[in-house]
Amino acid sequence: MDILPNRKKETIKNYLSQYGADVEIVVMDMNPIFKAAVHQSLG
């Protein structure tokens, strides 16, 4: 579990790119920027 310092798309994508296939669950509030970043990073 981790909390990111902000909700910017690049921050989220950079964070997720560190873990790639190891990410099993993402919990979010459906913010469109966050949702798009997760989708782009994890598919």
MOFEN-V443791 format. One record per helix or strand. SS is the DSSP state (h for helix, s for strand). FROM is the first residue (numbers start at 1). LEN is the number of residues. If there is no record, write none. Layout:
SS,FROM,LEN
SS,FROM,LEN
This chain:
h,9,14
h,32,11
